[in-house]
């Protein structure tokens, strides 16, 4: 039912396109739409705990706008002066707000990406290009949590003899940390050697090796790809028609808002929230069946 149940290629298309639009478009309406959509979708993907991060990002956004407008001076529409006599302009305030909202939307988007893109999806996508690279990435991804877990085990063991990271004075704690880290690195190197020997025995270097996957591109995926294609064509049309045109220096200049502008706003809003809508629809359909 969730968006992560779709084919990895669909997940990749959505996140690559959404990140590209968030980063490249500076029009205030599009930026605000991206922020609202990512705020809603990130809560749906990560649960209520995401609210803490989102509200923290909102506070940091306001703080950044204040800082940027107070210490950056460009534009011709002055509304006030700071304590050293420099102008505070509408252009600098708006540009700071746009930049802060874009960063916040990007962070929320990446939080969704981390939750949806599991290790097996990454391995599948890279495996289509290079099975060897896919296997190498899988080893690295698997090694990181194992290294952290082993580091904790070593520290717990050394705590029993009074040589844990949190024991002793400051110098002793640093030396204990270095000892634990050295032991963990030695263990990791030995583990990599064993993994390399195992890979060689299983034909890692043979030609024609392919990556195993459980994913299948079905009609549901084809329908979503078709929808994404229409939305992307519409967005590229908006860019080509300068509907996303907006400059801040030395004065604010943008394309006039017309009826077609509202159409492109709606297209962008639906595109960013399409995974959210698909999940809500599937959950509703499933609840009616059950």
C-alpha positions as MATLAB code, in Angstrom:
seq = 'XXXXXXXXXXXXXXXXXXXXXXXXXXXXXXXXXXXXXXXXXXXXXXXXXXXXXXXXXXXXXXXXXXXXXXXXXXXXXXXXXXXXXXXXXXXXXXXXXXXXXXXXXXXXXXXXXXXXXXXXXXXXXXXXXXXXXXXXXXXXXXXXXXXXXXXXXXXXXXXXXXXXXXXXXXXXXXXXXXXXXXXXXXXXXXXXXXXXXXXXXXXXXXXXXXXXXXXXXXXXXXXXXXXXXXXXXXXXXXXXXXXXXXXXXXXXXXXXXXXXXXXXXXXXXXXXXXXXXXXXXXXXXXXXXX';
ca = [
       0.000    0.000    0.000;
       2.833    2.389    0.761;
       4.850    4.152   -1.895;
       7.820    1.955   -1.002;
       5.865   -1.076   -2.268;
       6.185    0.235   -5.819;
       9.048   -0.633   -8.111;
      12.399    0.930   -7.046;
      12.661    2.690  -10.403;
       9.447    4.589   -9.640;
      10.767    5.624   -6.232;
      13.974    6.790   -7.914;
      12.120    8.835  -10.550;
      10.002   10.597   -7.930;
      12.828   11.501   -5.573;
      15.261   12.560   -8.290;
      12.612   14.771   -9.918;
      11.328   16.232   -6.637;
      14.833   17.002   -5.358;
      15.775   18.594   -8.700;
      12.679   20.821   -8.666;
      13.125   21.795   -5.009;
      16.751   22.768   -5.556;
      16.386   24.557   -8.907;
      13.092   26.484   -8.627;
      13.207   29.807   -6.752;
       9.652   30.997   -7.366;
       8.038   31.657   -3.931;
       4.775   29.880   -4.778;
       6.536   26.716   -5.923;
       8.873   26.797   -2.930;
       5.943   27.169   -0.520;
       4.101   24.312   -2.260;
       7.183   22.092   -1.932;
       7.524   22.932    1.761;
       3.857   22.176    2.521;
       3.863   18.935    0.525;
       7.082   17.654    2.087;
       5.788   18.608    5.550;
       2.640   16.521    5.020;
       4.288   13.587    3.250;
       7.192   13.291    5.708;
       4.735   12.963    8.601;
       2.829   10.270    6.689;
       6.025    8.324    5.956;
       7.849    8.685    9.285;
       4.929    9.037   11.688;
       4.209   11.633   14.397;
       7.854   11.685   15.499;
       8.607   13.570   12.278;
       6.676   16.525   13.706;
       9.582   17.246   16.043;
      12.033   17.547   13.156;
       9.596   19.564   11.052;
       8.894   22.082   13.814;
      12.614   22.343   14.527;
      13.188   23.066   10.839;
      10.450   25.735   10.974;
      12.180   27.451   13.904;
      15.545   27.294   12.129;
      13.895   28.691    8.991;
      12.627   31.761   10.849;
      16.013   32.220   12.526;
      17.815   31.985    9.189;
      15.484   34.535    7.559;
      16.173   36.979   10.388;
      19.920   36.425   10.194;
      20.101   36.645    6.400;
      17.994   39.788    6.104;
      19.881   41.466    8.942;
      23.398   40.836    7.647;
      22.887   40.611    3.849;
      22.103   43.802    1.998;
      20.912   43.892   -1.602;
      17.812   45.134   -3.330;
      16.264   48.593   -3.622;
      13.113   48.267   -1.473;
      14.352   49.209    1.990;
      11.927   48.807    4.889;
      14.237   49.411    7.836;
      17.850   49.721    8.963;
      19.912   47.625   11.374;
      21.984   48.890   14.272;
      24.932   49.852   12.038;
      22.786   51.680    9.508;
      22.603   49.087    6.711;
      19.299   48.697    4.917;
      17.006   45.726    5.493;
      15.256   45.160    2.172;
      12.248   43.165    1.068;
      14.439   41.450   -1.535;
      16.892   40.123    1.068;
      14.085   38.989    3.378;
      12.302   37.162    0.561;
      15.492   35.563   -0.746;
      16.438   34.390    2.764;
      12.958   32.934    3.238;
      13.115   31.155   -0.132;
      16.528   29.673    0.616;
      15.508   28.546    4.117;
      12.248   26.959    2.938;
      14.085   25.141    0.140;
      16.597   23.687    2.598;
      13.830   22.638    4.997;
      11.826   21.018    2.175;
      14.952   19.230    0.965;
      15.704   17.858    4.442;
      12.143   16.565    4.815;
      12.329   15.049    1.337;
      15.567   13.270    2.214;
      14.002   11.926    5.419;
      11.312   10.302    3.252;
      13.943    8.994    0.853;
      15.886    7.326    3.683;
      12.712    5.642    4.961;
      11.524    4.435    1.556;
      14.809    3.414   -0.074;
      15.781    0.211    1.685;
      19.133   -1.488    1.177;
      17.723   -4.071   -1.211;
      16.332   -1.326   -3.468;
      19.716    0.373   -3.657;
      21.371   -2.945   -4.445;
      18.747   -3.686   -7.106;
      19.180   -0.333   -8.867;
      22.969   -0.526   -8.860;
      22.807   -4.222   -9.761;
      21.124   -3.339  -13.040;
      24.182   -1.268  -13.946;
      26.986   -3.242  -12.322;
      26.429   -6.409  -10.256;
      29.930   -6.100   -8.777;
      29.260   -2.543   -7.659;
      25.943   -3.677   -6.219;
      27.644   -6.373   -4.173;
      30.312   -3.961   -2.980;
      27.660   -1.451   -1.830;
      25.737   -4.189   -0.032;
      28.891   -5.144    1.864;
      29.552   -1.529    2.858;
      25.945   -0.927    3.928;
      25.952   -4.134    5.949;
      29.350   -3.372    7.486;
      28.385   -0.019    9.033;
      25.710   -1.270   11.494;
      27.805   -4.357   12.256;
      30.817   -2.169   13.073;
      28.721    0.015   15.382;
      27.267   -3.042   17.107;
      30.702   -4.599   17.553;
      32.062   -1.302   18.896;
      29.342   -1.290   21.553;
      30.059   -4.917   22.483;
      33.793   -4.222   22.873;
      33.087   -1.191   25.040;
      30.721   -3.168   27.280;
      33.335   -5.890   27.689;
      36.035   -3.388   28.635;
      33.703   -1.674   31.105;
      33.834   -4.867   33.193;
      37.577   -4.329   33.752;
      37.309   -0.563   34.266;
      38.531    0.439   30.799;
      35.292    1.596   29.181;
      34.906    4.845   27.259;
      33.059    6.538   30.112;
      35.431    5.454   32.892;
      38.336    7.389   34.406;
      39.462   10.969   33.938;
      39.393   12.835   30.646;
      42.761   11.553   29.422;
      41.954    7.984   30.466;
      38.594    8.136   28.654;
      40.318    9.295   25.470;
      42.872    6.465   25.694;
      40.082    3.952   26.372;
      38.204    5.245   23.338;
      41.315    4.841   21.172;
      41.774    1.270   22.425;
      38.142    0.335   21.725;
      38.321    1.941   18.276;
      41.560    0.093   17.490;
      40.041   -3.247   18.470;
      36.892   -2.536   16.417;
      38.921   -1.545   13.331;
      41.038   -4.707   13.642;
      37.860   -6.787   13.826;
      36.435   -4.979   10.771;
      39.572   -5.623    8.696;
      39.544   -9.313    9.580;
      35.848   -9.455    8.706;
      36.495   -7.855    5.307;
      39.233  -10.411    4.591;
      36.881  -13.265    5.437;
      34.151  -11.704    3.256;
      36.576  -11.351    0.343;
      37.606  -15.011    0.611;
      33.959  -16.077    0.756;
      33.082  -13.944   -2.283;
      35.956  -15.421   -4.288;
      34.851  -18.975   -3.447;
      31.330  -18.179   -4.601;
      32.393  -16.932   -8.030;
      32.384  -13.195   -7.407;
      34.930  -12.556  -10.176;
      33.276  -14.746  -12.831;
      31.899  -13.107  -15.963;
      28.166  -12.965  -16.538;
      27.293  -12.652  -12.887;
      23.838  -11.111  -12.298;
      22.139   -9.607   -9.261;
      19.164  -11.385   -7.707;
      16.011   -9.309   -7.148;
      12.394   -9.864   -6.156;
      10.965   -6.832   -7.959;
       8.600   -7.026  -10.910;
       7.338   -4.150  -13.045;
       3.536   -4.670  -13.170;
       0.583   -2.717  -14.558;
       0.262   -0.657  -11.392;
       3.843    0.534  -11.833;
       3.260    1.306  -15.499;
       0.259    3.467  -14.615;
       2.290    5.456  -12.083;
       5.164    5.923  -14.541;
       2.698    7.237  -17.120;
       1.288    9.685  -14.564;
       4.778   10.827  -13.565;
       5.621   11.358  -17.233;
       2.621   13.654  -17.707;
       3.468   15.648  -14.588;
       7.113   15.992  -15.590;
       6.182   17.144  -19.091;
       3.871   19.740  -17.544;
       6.610   20.949  -15.175;
       9.159   21.239  -17.976;
       6.540   23.188  -19.916;
       6.146   25.539  -16.953;
       9.896   26.088  -16.860;
      10.078   26.678  -20.618;
       7.169   29.170  -20.422;
       9.034   31.006  -17.604;
       6.307   30.293  -15.070;
       9.046   29.575  -12.536;
      11.009   32.739  -13.396;
      11.813   34.882  -10.354;
      14.772   37.171   -9.558;
      15.571   39.106   -6.391;
      18.432   41.458   -7.238;
      18.363   44.416   -7.632;
      14.572   44.249   -7.518;
      11.884   41.574   -7.571;
      10.878   40.557  -11.077;
       8.703   37.640  -12.160;
       6.323   36.524  -14.860;
       2.760   37.772  -14.463;
       0.419   35.339  -12.742;
      -2.306   34.179  -15.131;
      -4.795   31.347  -15.305;
      -2.171   28.947  -16.662;
       0.022   29.768  -13.658;
      -2.586   28.314  -11.297;
      -2.722   25.232  -13.500;
       1.023   24.679  -13.111;
       0.784   25.332   -9.352;
      -1.816   22.579   -9.114;
       0.322   20.234  -11.247;
       3.339   20.740   -8.978;
       1.229   20.260   -5.844;
      -0.332   17.023   -7.129;
       3.017   15.665   -8.320;
       4.698   16.142   -4.937;
       1.737   14.711   -3.035;
       0.998   11.875   -5.465;
       2.771    9.221   -3.294;
       0.736   10.453   -0.322;
      -2.504   10.231   -2.322;
      -1.644    6.742   -3.594;
      -1.011    5.524   -0.066;
      -4.228    7.057    1.311;
      -6.242    5.548   -1.546;
      -4.694    2.100   -1.091;
      -5.248    2.147    2.682;
      -8.883    3.162    2.199;
      -9.406    0.458   -0.416;
      -7.777   -2.162    1.783;
      -9.875   -1.194    4.803;
     -13.075   -1.575    2.762;
     -12.025   -5.039    1.554;
     -11.040   -6.247    5.015;
];
